[in-house]
Amino acid sequence: MRSTLRRTRRTPGSRQHRRATARFTAALVAGTLALTVTACGGDSDDGDKPDEGGGKDGGATVQLPELDGQTVSVSAVWGGSERKVFLKVLDEFEERTGAKVSFVPAQDPIISFLESKVAGGQPPDVAMLPQVGAIQQAVANKWAKPVGPEAQKELEKNYAKGWQNLGAVDGKQYGVYFKAANKSLIWYNTRVFENAGVSEPKTWDDFMKTAQTVYDSGVPPVSVAGAEAWTLTDWFENIYLSQAGPEKYDQLAQHEIKWTDPSVKEALTTLGELFGKKGFVAGGADGALQTEFPASVKQTFKGGDQPKAGMVFEGDMVSLPISETKAEVGKDAKVFPFPAVGEESPAVVGGDAAVALKDSKGAQALLTYLASPDAARIWAEAGGFISPNKNLDLAAYPNDVQRDIAKALIAAGDDIRFDMSDQAPQSFGGTPGKGEWKALQDFLKNPKDVEGTQKTLETAAAKAYKD
């Protein structure tokens, strides 16, 4: 199946799209786009809990039902600091409804994890699915339940049509996108840049020159989380979108063109310039393949004048691991848009959607809550989070950097591209040790093998899309 967001976009490659993408990327750091944010209220029904929680004025924006004595289970792959903050989100749901919420840790790929739970007769009430393809597969397997009228009401009030469509299959709403990610950002250690005498690059050529100067100053320029291959897919997707353009990006995302296409060769060759440059990747390929995402961030902002890297690529979620160091976002850690490889800098986003797997009052109430600004506010205040909820007060974000990223995401509307690997069948785009993840980890080890990587990717993609 295809991602439904594509139906709502402007014509790929159009002048309007290029202008919108330019506005989006320019606003990531500058914060020049204005956005009017309003809190939404509602009348209380007899069976609802009183107002608690927080909109702009400290009151709740959505009424939730009484669920005293009921248990709601939620499954997600989040661990570490992400899990801790999400549990705080669930704590408020418990407080406002009287329900008892249990968190069920999941493993990647979450679809395989859920398959075992469904087979055992113990699916969670709600699952947080990190891929469009996972939502579609849950629907195809007849696990997913459509959102109820209250959750639908919150979605229509708080979300742009494109984000609603991402959670829909064949015109029916199943998913509530609670967490978004801007995946087109480069974070840098300001002290490293100052010592090297470099500034934020705007093009790929300038980025490579900046990396060389940082290397010459005695610091490996880039930290790569090769142990978590989804980061490698993000590297490829940003280069591909900027270099090949949005129309080709959509075609490759749906496997309408093959991975042996010349445009893929060009993108891999460009990425190979970075991965293959001696000393550019912190720890070399072997070290990167043993580095998980949080560590890739922390090693960029620890170590004083001699951190293990000067820059780290990833989305707005980078700010959460940074908060676990002594570095301060906006001062010690700053960010610039992914450099333009082609005409424009890319704008790639991802997200996690809540999907009900049980047709219960508790599951639907949780979807309603997660679609409201109330739930989004809690994680936004903690950092490392961007919400697609347009009615979340931007003041909830802890610093101007995240506030500007969120503002740009909301203002961009549908003029974005969703993470390509997350649109693919999970066996290809979201399974450790297989498909695109494995192919790009092998490419990190041997970035000269462009054609071999293309053939491996195409073989895996052809099988996955056929299945």
N, C-alpha and C positions, 0 to 999 in steps of 0.2 A: 504494500500500500504506500501511497505518497503522503508526505506531510501536507496538511491542509493549509498551512500558512502561505504556501505559494499562490493559492487562489486569490489571496487578498492583496498581494503586492502589486506595485506598479510594474510596467513592462521591464524585464531585466535588461540592464545596460542602457536604459533610457536616460535622457538628460535630467529628468526629474529625480530618478534614483541616484544618479551621481551627485546631484546637488544635495539631496537628503543625506547621503552617506558622508559627504564632506561636512555638512552641518553637524552630523552625529559625532564624527571623530574630532572635529575642532572643539566641540563642547566638552569632551571628556576631561580636559584639564582646565580650559579657560573658564568654563561655566558661564558662557555668554547667553545661553538660551534661557528665556524666562518661562516659568510654569506656574500657573495658578492652581493651588492645591486646596481642596475643600474637604472638610470632615463631613461624613454622612451620618445621619441619625435615623432612628426608627421608633415607632410606637411600641409599647410593651404589650404583649399578649398575656392573658391571665396566668398561663403556665410557665412563663419565662422567669429567669433569674433577674434580679435587679441590676442596674447599670454598675459595672465595675470595669477596670482595665483602662484603656487609654486611647482616645482620639486626641484632637488638638487641645481640647479643654480638660483632658484627664478622664472623660467619660467614655463609655463603650460606644462603638458605632454600630454594633449589631446585637440583636437579642438572641440568646441561646436557650434551648429548652432545658427543663429539669431532667437530669439523668441520674438521680440518686440511685445507688445500688447497681448501676450498669457498668460493665467493663468494656473499654475500647482499646484494641491493640493496634499499634502502628509499627510498620516495618520500614527501615531505611538502611542504606549502606553507610551513612554518616558515622564517623568515629571521631575520637579526640575532641578538640575544641568545638567542632561543628555539632557533635552529638550533645555536648554539655549545654550549648545555647538552645538547641531544639527542644531539649527536655524542659527548659524554662518556658518555652512557648506552650508546651503541653501542660505544664503546671498551672498556667492561668486558665486553660480550658477546664482542667479538673476543678479549680476553685469556682469557676463561674457556672458549671453545670452539675457538680456533685458526682460526676463520673470518675471512675478509677481508670487511668490510662497506663497501659504497659507498653514499653518500647521493646521491639523485637529486632535485634541486630541482624542485618542481612549481609550476604557476601555477593560480590560480583561474580558472574552476572546475576542480577537480582531476579530475572525471569526464571532462571534455573532454580534459584532458591525458592521462589514462590511456587514453582511446579511441584517441588517436593512437599511443601506445606499444603497445597491443594490436594495432592494425592493422599496425604495423611489425614485429610479432613480437618485441618487446622489452619486455614488461611487467616492472615491478619484482617482486621476490619478495614484498614486503610494501608496502602503501600505508597511510598514516595518513589516515583519512577523517574530516573534521570535521562531517559531517552524517549523521543517521539516514537521510535520503533518499538520500544517496550510497551507503551500505551496501546499501540496498534496490535501488538501480539497478545496482550492481556484481553483485548476485546475479541480478537479472533479465537482465542481459547475459551471464550465465554466465561472468563473470570470477572471482568470488570462490570460494575453496575453504573448506570447513568446517574448523573448528578440530579439531586432533587430540586424542587422549585425554589427553596430558600437559598441554596448554594448558587443556583442559576441567577437568581436575583442579584446576589452579591457580585457575581462575575460580570453581569451586564452593567452594573453600577460602577465597578472599580477597575475594569480591564479593557484595554483596547481590543478591537475585534481580532487582530492578528494573534494575540496571546490566547484568546478564547478558542480560536480555530486550531491552535496547536494541540489543545486538549480534546479536540473533537474527532470522531471517526465516522465517516459517511453521514455527516450532518448532525450527529447526536453527541452531546457533551458528556465526556467521561472524566476529564482531568482538570484539576485546578492548579495552575502554575503558581506555586508559593514562592519559590526562590529562583531568581534569574542570575545570570553571570555574564558580565561583559568580558569576552575572551580575546580582546584585541588591545592589550596593554603591556607595556614594558616598565617594570619597576626598577629603580636604580638607587644605589648608595650615593648620596650627595657628596660625601667626603671623598669617595673614590673619583667621582667626576671632577671635583674641585682640584684634587691632587694631580689628576691627569691633564687638567686644563681643557676639558671637553664640555660641550653643551648637548642638549637633547637633539638627536638626529631626526630628520623628517622623511628621508628616503632610505631604501635598503643600502644603496651605495654609501651613504653617509653613516649608516648604522655600522657597516663593516669597517669603515675608517675609524669610527669611534671605538669599536671593539679593539682594533689594532693599537690605538693610542693607549687605551686602558691596559692592554697586555704589556705594552712597552713600559708602562709605569710600574709594573711588577705585580699586577693583580689579574688573574684569569677573568676575562670579560663576562662570561655567561654561565649561569647555573642552570642545569637541565635536570629535571626530575624524570630520568629515564626509567626508573623502577615502576613508575605509574604511566603506562603508555598512552593514556588519554591526553597527557600533556604533549606528546609527540604528534598526535593527530591534530591538536590545536596549532602547533607550529606549521604543519603542512597546510591546514585549511586557511590560515591567514595569508600565507604566501600565495596560495592558489587563487583565493578570491580576489586579491589585489592584482595579481599578474594576469590571470586568465579572464577575469571579469565575472559578474553575477550570473550571466546566462550559462556559461560553461559550468559554473559552480553548481547551479541547479541541476544541470544535466548529469554531472558526475554523481551528485548526491542521490539521484534516482537510478543510477546505472544506465542512463540513456546513452552515454558514451563510455568506452572502456577505459580501464586504468592504464592501458597501453597507449592511450592517446598522447600525441606530442605535447599537449598542454601539461600533462602530468609529468612527463619527462623534464620539461622546463622548470616546473616547480620543485621537483626533487633535486634537480641540479643546483638550483638556487639554495635550497636548504642544506645541501651537501657542502656548499661553500663555507657555511658556518660550522657544521658538525665535523668537517674534515680538516679544518684549519688547526694545525698543531698549537696546543696551549689555549685555544679559545674556550673550550668547554671545561669547566672546573672538574678536576679529577680525571679528565679524559673520558673516553667512552665507557671504560670499565667502571670508573667511579660513578659516572652519571647513571648507569644501569643499576647501581645499588643505592641510588638516592631517591627517597620518596618525596612527595610534594612538599610537606611541611619543612623537611630538612633542607630542601632546595631553596626555600625562602629564607629560613633562619641563617643559613651559612652566608647569605648575601649581606646580612645586616648585623652579624656578629664579628668580632675580631678587630675592632678599632680601625686603624689605618690599613690593616692587612686582612680583610675578610677573604673568604675563599672564592668570592666572585663579586663583580661589580654590578651586574644586572641579573634580573630573573624575569622570565616571561610567564605570565598567566593573568587570569582575570582579577576582578575586584576582590575575590576571596583571599588574595594574597595578604590583604591587610590584617586578617585574623592571626596568621602565624607571626606577622611582624609585631603584633601587640604582645606576643609572648617573648619578645626581646626587649632590649632597652631603647631600640630605635623608635622615633616618633614619626608617624605618617604626616607628610606635609613639611617636615623639617629634615630629618635624617633619611627618610624614604620618600622619594617622589616618583611620578609616573608620567609617561608620555605615550601617545597612541602608537600602535604597531606601525613601523615605518612603511611608507608606500613603496611597493615593489613595482607596481604599474602606475596608473594615473592617480589613483586615490588610495588612502589608507583603508584597510578593511574594517568591517564592522560585523564581527561574529559573536553570536550570543548562545548561551546554553540555558538550561533550567531544570528544575525538579518539580514534578507535578504530583499532587495527591490524587489517588484513584481509590474508590471504594471497591472492596472485594466481597463485602457482605452488604445485603440490603437491610441495614439496621438503622434505627433512629440515631444511635451514637455515631455511626460512620458518616451519615449525612450531616449531622451537627458539626462534626469535625471539619468536613469539607467547607461548610458555611463559614466557620471560624477562620480557617486558613485563607479563605477568599476575602476576608475583611482586612481593613488596615490595623485592627487590634493585634492580630497575630504577627503581622509583618513588623510592627513597631518594636516588638520585644527583641527580635533578632537584629533589626537595623541599629538599635541603640548599642548593641554589643559589638558591632562591626563585622567585617568579613561577609557582608550580605548586601544584595541589591534586590529590591522588590519590583516586579512589573505592575504592582498595584498603584494606579495613578492617583489614588486618594490618600496614600500614606503621606503624612506631613514630612516634608524634607528635613525639617529641623530634628527629626528622630536620628538622623545619621550623625555619627560622632565627630566628623571633620569635614572640611570643605572639599577634600579630594573625593571622598565617597559621595558627598552630596552632589557634586558636579557630574559624577559618573551616572548616578541615578537620574538626575535631571535630564541628561542627554538621552538616556535609554527611554524614558517616558516620552520625551519630545519627538524621538525618532519614529514612534508608532510602529508601522509595519515595514519601514525602510531599513531592514536588517536582514541578515542571513543566519538561520539557526545552524548550530554546530552540525557539520556534515556527518560525522561518525554517529551522532545521536539520532540522525534520521535513517541510518542504515539498519538492516536486520542485526539484532544483537550479536549473532554468531560471527558477523563480520566486523562491526564497528564498536563492540562493547564487551568482548570476552578476553580476559587475561590469557596470554599464551597462544592466542589464535588470531586469524584474520589480520585486520589492519594493525592491531596492537603489536602482534608478533612481528609482522613485516617491518614496521617502522623501528622497532627495537633492534632488529637485525641491521636495518639501514644505518642506525646510529653507530653500530660497530663497524660497518663497512659502507660509508657514504659514497664510495666510488661506483658501487654496483647499482646504478640507476635502473638499467634495463632489467636486471634480475629482480629487483624490488618491484618493478612494474608488473612483471609476469606473475610474481607471487601474489600481488594484490589482486590482479585480474582473476586468477584461478580461484582465490577465496571468495571474491565478490560474486563471480558467476554462479558458484554453488549456493551461496547464501541467498541471493536474490531469487534464484530458481526455487529454492526450498520455501 
